[in-house]
């Protein structure tokens, strides 16, 4: 569905019709985008990876702007574990995600010309244009309209109805979490030599 189709679906559920209504287009679209972000945080369905070249003695690397949380970190192809600050002070090999500073800290600092691979769960792209589509699998896109309906009912102070809708939304998120619980599927590249 497109952003316009999602907005129309929300208006239909609110029985507002095609000519607009009590809720502005901007408000409904903000709720739809918030739903997409909420789903990404809870369901862990959007993944990405980034490679960072190391600099001699450097132990801090900036996290990507769309970073939600890490799935795995590799130093030169070898998976490393998350460590505590105390373990870092004791020179244990590993990494720390320093969320406040939006940095990846490595321990010990790696020499030049090494590679850090960060596999992570990411934020979705914001939907803005009428034809933009959400980054939510098609069979879960009804969750977006449920979240927007929930917010509209809250704004209208229909607390009991909003809680019923939120419970349906939460159940959908739980199903999605179960589907994606295995973590991201690593893409493999097959090299064929001729």
C-alpha positions in Angstrom: 0.0 0.0 0.0 1.1 3.6 -0.6 1.1 6.3 2.0 -2.1 7.8 0.4 -3.8 4.4 0.5 -2.9 3.9 4.2 -4.2 7.4 5.0 -7.5 6.6 3.2 -7.7 3.3 5.1 -7.4 5.1 8.4 -10.0 7.7 7.4 -12.3 4.8 6.4 -11.9 3.2 9.8 -12.6 6.5 11.4 -15.6 6.9 9.1 -14.3 10.3 7.9 -14.8 9.8 4.1 -12.7 11.1 1.3 -13.0 14.9 1.9 -10.9 15.0 5.1 -12.3 15.3 8.5 -11.4 16.0 12.1 -7.8 14.7 11.7 -5.4 16.4 9.4 -3.5 14.5 6.7 -0.2 15.6 8.4 -1.4 14.1 11.7 -2.5 10.8 10.2 0.7 10.5 8.2 2.8 11.3 11.4 1.0 8.4 13.1 1.6 6.1 10.2 5.4 7.0 10.2 5.5 6.6 14.0 3.9 3.2 13.6 6.5 2.1 11.1 9.3 3.2 13.5 7.6 1.5 16.4 7.3 -1.7 14.5 10.9 -1.6 13.4 12.0 -1.2 17.0 9.9 -4.0 18.3 9.9 -6.6 15.4 13.6 -6.3 14.3 12.7 -6.9 10.7 14.8 -4.2 9.0 18.5 -5.0 8.8 21.6 -3.5 7.3 25.4 -3.7 7.6 28.2 -1.3 7.3 32.0 -1.8 7.0 34.3 0.6 8.7 38.0 0.8 8.0 40.1 1.1 11.1 42.6 3.8 11.9 45.7 2.9 14.0 45.0 3.4 17.6 41.4 4.6 17.1 38.8 2.9 19.3 35.7 5.0 18.5 33.6 4.7 15.4 30.4 6.6 14.6 27.2 4.5 14.4 25.1 4.8 11.2 22.2 7.4 11.4 19.6 4.7 11.0 21.0 2.5 13.8 18.5 1.0 16.3 20.6 -1.9 17.8 23.3 -4.2 16.8 22.9 -7.8 15.7 26.6 -8.8 15.3 30.0 -7.2 15.1 33.0 -8.7 13.3 36.7 -7.7 13.4 38.3 -8.9 10.2 35.6 -11.4 9.6 35.7 -12.9 13.2 32.6 -12.3 15.3 33.3 -10.6 18.6 31.2 -10.3 21.7 29.8 -7.3 23.5 31.8 -6.4 26.6 31.4 -4.1 29.6 33.4 -1.0 30.3 35.2 -2.8 33.1 36.2 -5.6 30.6 37.4 -2.9 28.2 39.6 -1.4 30.9 41.1 -4.9 31.3 41.9 -4.9 27.6 39.4 -7.7 26.7 38.6 -8.0 23.0 35.1 -6.9 22.1 32.9 -4.0 21.5 30.6 -1.6 23.3 27.7 0.3 21.8 27.7 3.7 23.5 24.2 4.8 22.7 24.4 8.2 24.4 27.4 9.2 22.1 26.1 7.1 19.1 29.5 5.4 18.9 30.8 1.9 18.6 33.8 1.4 20.9 36.3 -1.4 20.1 38.7 -3.0 22.5 41.6 -3.1 22.1 42.1 -0.4 19.4 42.7 -2.1 16.1 45.7 -1.3 13.8 45.4 0.4 10.4 43.8 -1.4 7.4 41.5 -3.7 9.4 37.8 -3.9 8.9 34.9 -3.7 11.3 31.6 -5.0 10.1 28.5 -3.9 12.0 25.3 -5.8 11.3 22.4 -3.9 12.8 18.6 -3.4 12.9 17.7 -0.1 11.3 15.1 2.6 11.3 12.7 2.7 8.3 12.8 5.4 5.7 10.2 8.1 6.4 7.2 8.1 4.2 6.4 11.6 2.8 5.0 11.4 -0.7 1.6 10.0 -1.6 3.2 7.1 -3.5 5.8 6.2 -0.8 5.4 2.7 0.5 6.1 1.5 4.1 9.0 -0.8 4.9 6.7 -3.2 6.6 5.9 -6.6 5.0 2.6 -6.4 3.1 0.9 -9.0 5.3 1.7 -6.8 8.4 0.7 -3.4 6.9 -2.6 -3.4 8.7 -0.6 -2.8 11.9 0.1 0.7 10.6 -3.5 1.6 10.2 -4.3 0.0 13.6 -1.7 2.2 15.3 -3.0 5.3 13.6 -6.6 4.4 14.6 -5.4 3.8 18.2 -3.8 7.3 18.3 -6.9 8.9 16.8 -9.1 7.2 19.4 -6.8 8.4 22.1 -6.9 12.0 20.8 -10.7 11.7 20.7 -10.6 10.5 24.4 -12.2 7.1 23.5 -9.9 5.3 26.0 -11.6 1.9 26.1 -11.9 1.7 22.3 -8.3 2.8 21.9 -7.1 0.0 24.3 -9.0 -2.7 22.4 -7.3 -1.5 19.2 -3.9 -1.3 20.9 -4.2 -4.9 22.1 -4.9 -6.0 18.5 -1.8 -4.0 17.4 0.3 -5.5 20.1 -0.8 -9.1 19.2 0.2 -8.3 15.6 3.6 -7.1 16.7 4.1 -10.3 18.8 3.4 -12.4 15.7 5.8 -10.4 13.7 8.5 -10.7 16.4 8.0 -14.5 16.4 8.5 -14.5 12.6 11.7 -12.5 12.8 13.0 -14.0 16.1 15.8 -15.9 14.3 17.5 -12.6 13.5 18.5 -11.3 10.1 19.2 -13.7 7.3 22.8 -13.3 6.2 23.1 -12.7 2.5 25.6 -15.0 1.0 27.5 -14.3 -2.2 28.6 -17.2 -4.3 31.7 -16.5 -6.3 31.9 -18.3 -9.6 35.2 -18.3 -11.4 35.4 -19.1 -15.1 
